[in-house]
Amino acid sequence: MYVRITEFADEWTREMQITEKVMNALTNESLSQIIAPERRTLGQLAWHLVESLHYMTHCGLAFDEPDNDAKEANIADLIAREYSRISRALLNAVQTQWDDHRLHDTIEMMGEPWANGASLHFTLMHQAHHRGQMTVLMRQAGLRVPEVYGPTYESWLEQGAEPLT
């Protein structure tokens, strides 16, 4: 749980930049890559990351909602731009509408009392969870996966190192 706005802002900014790299690596063709029949596609997962940020309005934050035209267009570049816009709007809302004391306020989420600071932490972890799913699907779609928390197989090769297997 976050207890200081600056802690969240610093970590969110780093994680947002990683997610932007993943989003920017998507292609229109890759958006249809499926996990399994009747499950989300890569494009649906990417859009879910955009949409899910707006759940934080349930905690009392006010910021723009995602543009459903971008969702309907199913164009990788639009999804990536919409992620950048909404993730920055969330950050701005936290920094301008809350102070450190508001992070301790609680609301009911999933039938339990959650502090706002815990909701922010969940939002960040939720992004990381789905970003991981996306990188697997990106590989299956033949895309080069950007470095997330360290070098990729391709990065190791380009550095002349033996990739870890």
MDTraj code that builds the backbone (N, CA, C; nanometers):
import mdtraj as md
import numpy as np

residues = "MET TYR VAL ARG ILE THR GLU PHE ALA ASP GLU TRP THR ARG GLU MET GLN ILE THR GLU LYS VAL MET ASN ALA LEU THR ASN GLU SER LEU SER GLN ILE ILE ALA PRO GLU ARG ARG THR LEU GLY GLN LEU ALA TRP HIS LEU VAL GLU SER LEU HIS TYR MET THR HIS CYS GLY LEU ALA PHE ASP GLU PRO ASP ASN ASP ALA LYS GLU ALA ASN ILE ALA ASP LEU ILE ALA ARG GLU TYR SER ARG ILE SER ARG ALA LEU LEU ASN ALA VAL GLN THR GLN TRP ASP ASP HIS ARG LEU HIS ASP THR ILE GLU MET MET GLY GLU PRO TRP ALA ASN GLY ALA SER LEU HIS PHE THR LEU MET HIS GLN ALA HIS HIS ARG GLY GLN MET THR VAL LEU MET ARG GLN ALA GLY LEU ARG VAL PRO GLU VAL TYR GLY PRO THR TYR GLU SER TRP LEU GLU GLN GLY ALA GLU PRO LEU THR".split()
xyz = np.array([
    [0.0838, -0.1175, 0.0000],
    [0.0000, 0.0000, 0.0000],
    [0.0881, 0.1236, 0.0000],
    [0.0486, 0.2203, -0.0793],
    [0.1203, 0.3472, -0.0815],
    [0.0720, 0.4348, 0.0329],
    [0.1662, 0.5035, 0.0962],
    [0.1320, 0.5972, 0.2033],
    [0.1737, 0.7396, 0.1679],
    [0.2426, 0.7534, 0.0563],
    [0.2826, 0.8858, 0.0091],
    [0.2536, 0.8941, -0.1409],
    [0.1977, 1.0050, -0.1829],
    [0.1667, 1.0264, -0.3243],
    [0.2932, 1.0179, -0.4087],
    [0.4035, 1.0718, -0.3570],
    [0.5275, 1.0706, -0.4347],
    [0.5767, 0.9287, -0.4602],
    [0.5564, 0.8380, -0.3649],
    [0.5954, 0.6977, -0.3858],
    [0.5188, 0.6380, -0.5030],
    [0.3884, 0.6602, -0.5038],
    [0.3072, 0.6107, -0.6144],
    [0.3504, 0.6762, -0.7447],
    [0.3629, 0.8071, -0.7458],
    [0.3946, 0.8797, -0.8692],
    [0.5255, 0.8311, -0.9304],
    [0.6264, 0.8110, -0.8485],
    [0.7558, 0.7641, -0.8988],
    [0.7432, 0.6242, -0.9595],
    [0.6791, 0.5347, -0.8866],
    [0.6674, 0.3975, -0.9357],
    [0.5735, 0.3899, -1.0557],
    [0.4633, 0.4620, -1.0509],
    [0.3695, 0.4612, -1.1632],
    [0.4369, 0.5123, -1.2903],
    [0.5154, 0.6171, -1.2781],
    [0.5831, 0.6727, -1.3955],
    [0.6766, 0.5692, -1.4579],
    [0.7542, 0.4997, -1.3761],
    [0.8436, 0.3952, -1.4295],
    [0.7642, 0.2834, -1.4960],
    [0.6608, 0.2347, -1.4292],
    [0.5817, 0.1241, -1.4826],
    [0.5029, 0.1664, -1.6073],
    [0.4544, 0.2885, -1.6077],
    [0.3814, 0.3407, -1.7232],
    [0.4734, 0.3440, -1.8457],
    [0.5967, 0.3851, -1.8271],
    [0.6909, 0.3903, -1.9387],
    [0.7206, 0.2505, -1.9927],
    [0.7275, 0.1513, -1.9054],
    [0.7473, 0.0135, -1.9501],
    [0.6253, -0.0321, -2.0303],
    [0.5069, -0.0045, -1.9794],
    [0.3854, -0.0448, -2.0493],
    [0.3754, 0.0262, -2.1835],
    [0.4161, 0.1512, -2.1888],
    [0.4155, 0.2228, -2.3167],
    [0.5076, 0.1553, -2.4180],
    [0.6235, 0.1070, -2.3750],
    [0.7127, 0.0355, -2.4667],
    [0.6439, -0.0891, -2.5218],
    [0.5739, -0.1615, -2.4344],
    [0.5025, -0.2813, -2.4776],
    [0.3912, -0.2430, -2.5750],
    [0.3134, -0.1428, -2.5402],
    [0.2033, -0.0976, -2.6272],
    [0.2557, -0.0514, -2.7629],
    [0.3661, 0.0222, -2.7621],
    [0.4211, 0.0754, -2.8871],
    [0.4806, -0.0322, -2.9764],
    [0.5057, -0.1499, -2.9240],
    [0.5589, -0.2603, -3.0044],
    [0.4479, -0.3392, -3.0757],
    [0.3236, -0.3134, -3.0395],
    [0.2123, -0.3854, -3.1014],
    [0.1932, -0.3413, -3.2460],
    [0.1435, -0.4325, -3.3262],
    [0.1051, -0.4021, -3.4643],
    [-0.0432, -0.4342, -3.4797],
    [-0.1030, -0.3788, -3.5823],
    [-0.2444, -0.4081, -3.6064],
    [-0.2671, -0.5580, -3.6236],
    [-0.1752, -0.6234, -3.6929],
    [-0.1890, -0.7677, -3.7173],
    [-0.1785, -0.8486, -3.5883],
    [-0.0966, -0.8017, -3.4950],
    [-0.0746, -0.8778, -3.3714],
    [-0.1942, -0.8723, -3.2771],
    [-0.2806, -0.7743, -3.2932],
    [-0.3920, -0.7559, -3.1997],
    [-0.4863, -0.8748, -3.1958],
    [-0.4892, -0.9549, -3.3004],
    [-0.5808, -1.0698, -3.3041],
    [-0.5196, -1.1970, -3.2451],
    [-0.3940, -1.1912, -3.1991],
    [-0.3304, -1.3094, -3.1381],
    [-0.4106, -1.3513, -3.0161],
    [-0.4481, -1.4800, -3.0102],
    [-0.5321, -1.5267, -2.8996],
    [-0.4519, -1.6052, -2.7964],
    [-0.5025, -1.6021, -2.6748],
    [-0.4471, -1.6831, -2.5664],
    [-0.4927, -1.8273, -2.5861],
    [-0.6218, -1.8425, -2.6017],
    [-0.6870, -1.9714, -2.6237],
    [-0.8247, -1.9393, -2.6798],
    [-0.8890, -2.0375, -2.7427],
    [-1.0228, -2.0111, -2.7949],
    [-1.1152, -1.9534, -2.6867],
    [-1.1905, -1.8542, -2.7265],
    [-1.2890, -1.7880, -2.6406],
    [-1.2257, -1.7139, -2.5222],
    [-1.1006, -1.6748, -2.5371],
    [-1.0312, -1.5926, -2.4377],
    [-0.9926, -1.4606, -2.5024],
    [-0.9383, -1.3728, -2.4236],
    [-0.8986, -1.2420, -2.4763],
    [-0.7891, -1.2539, -2.5816],
    [-0.7956, -1.1618, -2.6765],
    [-0.6875, -1.1482, -2.7736],
    [-0.5844, -1.0501, -2.7169],
    [-0.4724, -1.0404, -2.7839],
    [-0.3702, -0.9436, -2.7445],
    [-0.4276, -0.8025, -2.7485],
    [-0.5051, -0.7724, -2.8498],
    [-0.5671, -0.6410, -2.8591],
    [-0.6657, -0.6147, -2.7462],
    [-0.7418, -0.7165, -2.7101],
    [-0.8366, -0.7012, -2.5993],
    [-0.7635, -0.6819, -2.4670],
    [-0.6515, -0.7502, -2.4480],
    [-0.5712, -0.7292, -2.3272],
    [-0.5155, -0.5869, -2.3241],
    [-0.4662, -0.5401, -2.4377],
    [-0.4121, -0.4044, -2.4441],
    [-0.5212, -0.3034, -2.4101],
    [-0.6392, -0.3216, -2.4667],
    [-0.7476, -0.2283, -2.4366],
    [-0.7905, -0.2398, -2.2904],
    [-0.7866, -0.3602, -2.2362],
    [-0.8217, -0.3783, -2.0948],
    [-0.7302, -0.2943, -2.0051],
    [-0.6021, -0.2834, -2.0408],
    [-0.5113, -0.1998, -1.9623],
    [-0.5521, -0.0532, -1.9685],
    [-0.6038, -0.0112, -2.0819],
    [-0.6527, 0.1266, -2.0943],
    [-0.7771, 0.1442, -2.0078],
    [-0.8747, 0.0584, -2.0287],
    [-1.0039, 0.0692, -1.9602],
    [-0.9940, 0.0556, -1.8091],
    [-0.9127, -0.0378, -1.7646],
    [-0.9086, -0.0690, -1.6214],
    [-0.8585, 0.0478, -1.5372],
    [-0.7825, 0.1376, -1.5950],
    [-0.7346, 0.2530, -1.5187],
    [-0.8504, 0.3387, -1.4700],
    [-0.9559, 0.3407, -1.5472],
    [-1.0694, 0.4259, -1.5119],
    [-1.1457, 0.3712, -1.3913],
    [-1.1185, 0.2487, -1.3504],
    [-1.1805, 0.1938, -1.2301],
    [-1.1468, 0.2790, -1.1083],
    [-1.0359, 0.3499, -1.1143],
    [-0.9960, 0.4324, -1.0002],
    [-1.0932, 0.5474, -0.9750],
    [-1.1843, 0.5726, -1.0661],
    [-1.2866, 0.6745, -1.0396],
    [-1.3800, 0.6274, -0.9280],
    [-1.3861, 0.4969, -0.9041],
    [-1.4673, 0.4447, -0.7934],
    [-1.4102, 0.4859, -0.6576],
    [-1.2852, 0.5255, -0.6573],
    [-1.2205, 0.5705, -0.5337],
    [-1.2333, 0.7211, -0.5158],
    [-1.3068, 0.7852, -0.6039],
    [-1.3297, 0.9281, -0.5904],
    [-1.2456, 1.0159, -0.6798],
    [-1.1614, 0.9576, -0.7633],
    [-1.0824, 1.0380, -0.8563],
    [-1.1666, 1.0717, -0.9785],
    [-1.1421, 1.1875, -1.0353],
    [-1.2121, 1.2288, -1.1570],
    [-1.1091, 1.2556, -1.2657],
    [-1.1214, 1.1838, -1.3774],
    [-1.0358, 1.2071, -1.4930],
    [-1.1043, 1.1501, -1.6165],
    [-1.0524, 1.1867, -1.7329],
    [-1.1133, 1.1460, -1.8592],
    [-1.1294, 0.9951, -1.8682],
    [-1.2347, 0.9540, -1.9334],
    [-1.2534, 0.8120, -1.9581],
    [-1.1923, 0.7764, -2.0929],
    [-1.1644, 0.6492, -2.1140],
    [-1.1076, 0.6072, -2.2429],
    [-1.2022, 0.6380, -2.3584],
    [-1.1442, 0.6644, -2.4730],
    [-1.2190, 0.6935, -2.5948],
    [-1.2564, 0.5610, -2.6611],
    [-1.3829, 0.5266, -2.6554],
    [-1.4272, 0.3987, -2.7120],
    [-1.4096, 0.3911, -2.8628],
    [-1.3942, 0.5055, -2.9301],
    [-1.3652, 0.5008, -3.0735],
    [-1.2322, 0.4308, -3.0978],
    [-1.1343, 0.4510, -3.0076],
    [-1.0048, 0.3833, -3.0203],
    [-1.0221, 0.2329, -3.0030],
    [-1.1093, 0.1939, -2.9103],
    [-1.1353, 0.0513, -2.8892],
    [-1.1977, -0.0105, -3.0136],
    [-1.2981, 0.0563, -3.0671],
    [-1.3696, 0.0039, -3.1830],
    [-1.2817, 0.0000, -3.3069],
    [-1.1895, 0.0955, -3.3192],
    [-1.1026, 0.0997, -3.4365],
    [-1.0054, -0.0181, -3.4377],
    [-0.9692, -0.0673, -3.3189],
    [-0.8768, -0.1804, -3.3051],
    [-0.7479, -0.1564, -3.3848],
    [-0.6920, -0.0371, -3.3651],
    [-0.5673, 0.0015, -3.4303],
    [-0.4621, 0.0176, -3.3207],
    [-0.3512, -0.0535, -3.3355],
    [-0.2484, -0.0594, -3.2317],
    [-0.2021, 0.0792, -3.1886],
    [-0.1748, 0.1673, -3.2837],
    [-0.1247, 0.3009, -3.2506],
    [-0.2266, 0.3800, -3.1681],
    [-0.3542, 0.3676, -3.1999],
    [-0.4578, 0.4382, -3.1237],
    [-0.4674, 0.3842, -2.9814],
    [-0.4577, 0.2533, -2.9667],
    [-0.4630, 0.1930, -2.8336],
    [-0.3440, 0.2415, -2.7507],
    [-0.2259, 0.2438, -2.8113],
    [-0.1059, 0.2892, -2.7401],
    [-0.1189, 0.4359, -2.6983],
    [-0.1674, 0.5192, -2.7879],
    [-0.1838, 0.6611, -2.7531],
    [-0.2887, 0.6801, -2.6444],
    [-0.3945, 0.6007, -2.6506],
    [-0.4991, 0.6130, -2.5499],
    [-0.4476, 0.5658, -2.4138],
    [-0.3644, 0.4599, -2.4125],
    [-0.3031, 0.4179, -2.2862],
    [-0.2202, 0.5319, -2.2276],
    [-0.1382, 0.5941, -2.3095],
    [-0.0537, 0.7038, -2.2606],
    [-0.1388, 0.8176, -2.2045],
    [-0.2437, 0.8511, -2.2740],
    [-0.3296, 0.9618, -2.2303],
    [-0.3982, 0.9302, -2.0975],
    [-0.4577, 0.8123, -2.0873],
    [-0.5341, 0.7776, -1.9674],
    [-0.4410, 0.7520, -1.8486],
    [-0.3262, 0.6895, -1.8710],
    [-0.2356, 0.6633, -1.7591],
    [-0.1791, 0.7930, -1.7024],
    [-0.1556, 0.8912, -1.7887],
    [-0.1103, 1.0222, -1.7406],
    [-0.2235, 1.0968, -1.6705],
    [-0.3454, 1.0782, -1.7200],
    [-0.4611, 1.1416, -1.6549],
    [-0.4813, 1.0851, -1.5146],
    [-0.4629, 0.9539, -1.4986],
    [-0.4718, 0.8928, -1.3660],
    [-0.3659, 0.9527, -1.2741],
    [-0.2438, 0.9581, -1.3196],
    [-0.1352, 1.0130, -1.2384],
    [-0.1656, 1.1577, -1.1984],
    [-0.2091, 1.2368, -1.2941],
    [-0.2421, 1.3764, -1.2643],
    [-0.3553, 1.3856, -1.1623],
    [-0.4560, 1.2998, -1.1761],
    [-0.5681, 1.3014, -1.0816],
    [-0.5213, 1.2693, -0.9404],
    [-0.4369, 1.1686, -0.9262],
    [-0.3854, 1.1329, -0.7935],
    [-0.3063, 1.2498, -0.7349],
    [-0.2203, 1.3105, -0.8164],
    [-0.1340, 1.4177, -0.7665],
    [-0.2097, 1.5467, -0.7355],
    [-0.3196, 1.5707, -0.8029],
    [-0.3899, 1.6982, -0.7834],
    [-0.5162, 1.6860, -0.6983],
    [-0.5717, 1.5660, -0.6856],
    [-0.6981, 1.5515, -0.6137],
    [-0.6820, 1.4867, -0.4762],
    [-0.5706, 1.4212, -0.4529],
    [-0.5468, 1.3567, -0.3252],
    [-0.4215, 1.4130, -0.2604],
    [-0.4153, 1.3955, -0.1299],
    [-0.2910, 1.4185, -0.0569],
    [-0.2588, 1.2877, 0.0148],
    [-0.1482, 1.2856, 0.0866],
    [-0.1056, 1.1620, 0.1525],
    [-0.2124, 1.1059, 0.2460],
    [-0.2876, 1.1924, 0.3098],
    [-0.3910, 1.1463, 0.4039],
    [-0.5035, 1.0709, 0.3329],
    [-0.5332, 1.1107, 0.2091],
    [-0.6406, 1.0448, 0.1334],
    [-0.6049, 0.9004, 0.0972],
    [-0.4781, 0.8664, 0.1003],
    [-0.4369, 0.7293, 0.0685],
    [-0.4849, 0.6305, 0.1738],
    [-0.5196, 0.6805, 0.2923],
    [-0.5695, 0.5951, 0.4005],
    [-0.7217, 0.5819, 0.3995],
    [-0.7911, 0.6678, 0.3242],
    [-0.9371, 0.6574, 0.3132],
    [-0.9721, 0.5220, 0.2526],
    [-1.0820, 0.4639, 0.2986],
    [-1.1209, 0.3327, 0.2478],
    [-1.2573, 0.3387, 0.1786],
    [-1.2715, 0.2512, 0.0816],
    [-1.3999, 0.2281, 0.0157],
    [-1.4156, 0.0774, 0.0036],
    [-1.5344, 0.0336, -0.0291],
    [-1.5553, -0.1100, -0.0467],
    [-1.5212, -0.1485, -0.1898],
    [-1.4320, -0.2448, -0.2018],
    [-1.3923, -0.3007, -0.3313],
    [-1.4012, -0.4516, -0.3184],
    [-1.4718, -0.5137, -0.4104],
    [-1.4851, -0.6601, -0.4112],
    [-1.5312, -0.7119, -0.2755],
    [-1.6197, -0.6374, -0.2108],
    [-1.6769, -0.6801, -0.0844],
    [-1.5892, -0.6584, 0.0373],
    [-1.4777, -0.5890, 0.0225],
    [-1.3843, -0.5657, 0.1330],
    [-1.3497, -0.4172, 0.1413],
    [-1.3119, -0.3697, 0.2592],
    [-1.2643, -0.2306, 0.2676],
    [-1.1206, -0.2221, 0.2149],
    [-1.1003, -0.1333, 0.1190],
    [-0.9676, -0.1124, 0.0622],
    [-0.9285, 0.0331, 0.0825],
    [-0.8077, 0.0540, 0.1304],
    [-0.7538, 0.1897, 0.1383],
    [-0.7180, 0.2356, -0.0029],
    [-0.7286, 0.3642, -0.0270],
    [-0.6938, 0.4171, -0.1588],
    [-0.5509, 0.3811, -0.1987],
    [-0.4601, 0.3842, -0.1030],
    [-0.3214, 0.3468, -0.1321],
    [-0.3094, 0.2023, -0.1757],
    [-0.3931, 0.1145, -0.1210],
    [-0.3941, -0.0263, -0.1636],
    [-0.4547, -0.0395, -0.3024],
    [-0.5553, 0.0403, -0.3324],
    [-0.6158, 0.0371, -0.4656],
    [-0.5162, 0.0811, -0.5719],
    [-0.4356, 0.1813, -0.5398],
    [-0.3320, 0.2236, -0.6334],
    [-0.2294, 0.1132, -0.6557],
    [-0.1919, 0.0461, -0.5469],
    [-0.0966, -0.0648, -0.5595],
    [-0.1557, -0.1764, -0.6446],
    [-0.2808, -0.2102, -0.6212],
    [-0.3480, -0.3130, -0.7009],
    [-0.3494, -0.2728, -0.8481],
    [-0.3780, -0.1466, -0.8766],
    [-0.3826, -0.0990, -1.0151],
    [-0.2477, -0.1180, -1.0823],
    [-0.1407, -0.0866, -1.0114],
    [-0.0074, -0.1035, -1.0668],
    [0.0247, -0.2516, -1.0896],
    [-0.0087, -0.3370, -0.9943],
    [0.0181, -0.4806, -1.0078],
    [-0.0689, -0.5428, -1.1183],
    [-0.1903, -0.4947, -1.1308],
    [-0.2804, -0.5413, -1.2352],
    [-0.2202, -0.5127, -1.3725],
    [-0.1628, -0.3946, -1.3886],
    [-0.0963, -0.3593, -1.5136],
    [0.0197, -0.4558, -1.5413],
    [0.1013, -0.4812, -1.4402],
    [0.2166, -0.5704, -1.4587],
    [0.1710, -0.7118, -1.4947],
    [0.0668, -0.7584, -1.4312],
    [0.0127, -0.8922, -1.4580],
    [-0.0267, -0.9069, -1.6054],
    [-0.1064, -0.8147, -1.6539],
    [-0.1528, -0.8254, -1.7926],
    [-0.0421, -0.7917, -1.8924],
    [0.0497, -0.7075, -1.8540],
    [0.1633, -0.6776, -1.9414],
    [0.2446, -0.8051, -1.9641],
    [0.2587, -0.8863, -1.8593],
    [0.3284, -1.0138, -1.8741],
    [0.2562, -1.1061, -1.9710],
    [0.1253, -1.1124, -1.9604],
    [0.0483, -1.1935, -2.0554],
    [0.0700, -1.1426, -2.1977],
    [0.0715, -1.0112, -2.2110],
    [0.0877, -0.9521, -2.3433],
    [0.2217, -0.9888, -2.4058],
    [0.3280, -0.9903, -2.3261],
    [0.4589, -1.0198, -2.3845],
    [0.4661, -1.1626, -2.4372],
    [0.3988, -1.2546, -2.3723],
    [0.3949, -1.3922, -2.4230],
    [0.3212, -1.3956, -2.5568],
    [0.2065, -1.3297, -2.5626],
    [0.1301, -1.3260, -2.6872],
    [0.2056, -1.2529, -2.7974],
    [0.2818, -1.1520, -2.7600],
    [0.3615, -1.0798, -2.8590],
    [0.4642, -1.1733, -2.9226],
    [0.5279, -1.2549, -2.8407],
    [0.6230, -1.3530, -2.8944],
    [0.5519, -1.4491, -2.9895],
    [0.4350, -1.4962, -2.9484],
    [0.3594, -1.5887, -3.0331],
    [0.3175, -1.5230, -3.1642],
    [0.2969, -1.3921, -3.1613],
    [0.2583, -1.3180, -3.2812],
    [0.3792, -1.2799, -3.3669],
    [0.4994, -1.3172, -3.3222],
    [0.6203, -1.2896, -3.3990],
    [0.6784, -1.1507, -3.3774],
    [0.6338, -1.0814, -3.2729],
    [0.6867, -0.9480, -3.2444],
    [0.8117, -0.9557, -3.1577],
    [0.8925, -0.8568, -3.1684],
    [1.0052, -0.8438, -3.0766],
    [0.9524, -0.7802, -2.9484],
    [0.9790, -0.8451, -2.8383],
    [0.9333, -0.7967, -2.7089],
    [1.0345, -0.6944, -2.6571],
    [0.9875, -0.5780, -2.6153],
    [1.0817, -0.4804, -2.5592],
    [1.1314, -0.5252, -2.4224],
    [1.2444, -0.4709, -2.3826],
    [1.2951, -0.5003, -2.2496],
    [1.1968, -0.4470, -2.1471],
    [1.1611, -0.5306, -2.0511],
    [1.0663, -0.4915, -1.9481],
    [1.1420, -0.4713, -1.8175],
    [1.1895, -0.5774, -1.7578],
    [1.2674, -0.5659, -1.6338],
    [1.4110, -0.6128, -1.6529],
    [1.4513, -0.6288, -1.7752],
    [1.5860, -0.6712, -1.8046],
    [1.5966, -0.7068, -1.9510],
    [1.7144, -0.7531, -1.9910],
    [1.7366, -0.7842, -2.1319],
    [1.6459, -0.8969, -2.1815],
    [1.6122, -0.8866, -2.3084],
    [1.5396, -0.9950, -2.3742],
    [1.6421, -1.0879, -2.4405],
    [1.5950, -1.1968, -2.4912],
    [1.6809, -1.2910, -2.5624],
    [1.7571, -1.2185, -2.6736],
    [1.6836, -1.1369, -2.7506],
    [1.7460, -1.0642, -2.8616],
    [1.8487, -0.9626, -2.8118],
    [1.8204, -0.8987, -2.7002],
    [1.9149, -0.8011, -2.6444],
    [2.0457, -0.8683, -2.6053],
    [2.0336, -0.9867, -2.5444],
    [2.1546, -1.0605, -2.5074],
    [2.2377, -1.0899, -2.6325],
    [2.1731, -1.1383, -2.7376],
    [2.2455, -1.1713, -2.8604],
    [2.3133, -1.0477, -2.9195],
    [2.2417, -0.9368, -2.9216],
    [2.2974, -0.8135, -2.9768],
    [2.4163, -0.7628, -2.8951],
    [2.4214, -0.7960, -2.7687],
    [2.5328, -0.7547, -2.6833],
    [2.6485, -0.8553, -2.6913],
    [2.6293, -0.9601, -2.7715],
    [2.7332, -1.0611, -2.7856],
    [2.7403, -1.1557, -2.6673],
    [2.6374, -1.1580, -2.5864],
    [2.6348, -1.2452, -2.4665],
    [2.5550, -1.3711, -2.4972],
    [2.5823, -1.4702, -2.4205],
    [2.5067, -1.5960, -2.4307],
    [2.3764, -1.5807, -2.3532],
    [2.2615, -1.5856, -2.4218],
    [2.1345, -1.5709, -2.3504],
    [2.1136, -1.6822, -2.2484],
    [2.0534, -1.6468, -2.1393],
    [2.0170, -1.7473, -2.0393],
    [1.8947, -1.8222, -2.0901],
    [1.8951, -1.9528, -2.0739],
    [1.7789, -2.0307, -2.1199],
    [1.7109, -2.0970, -2.0050],
])
top = md.Topology()
chain = top.add_chain()
for i, resn in enumerate(residues, 1):
    res = top.add_residue(resn, chain, resSeq=i)
    for name in ("N", "CA", "C"):
        top.add_atom(name, md.element.get_by_symbol(name[0]), res)
traj = md.Trajectory(xyz[None], top)
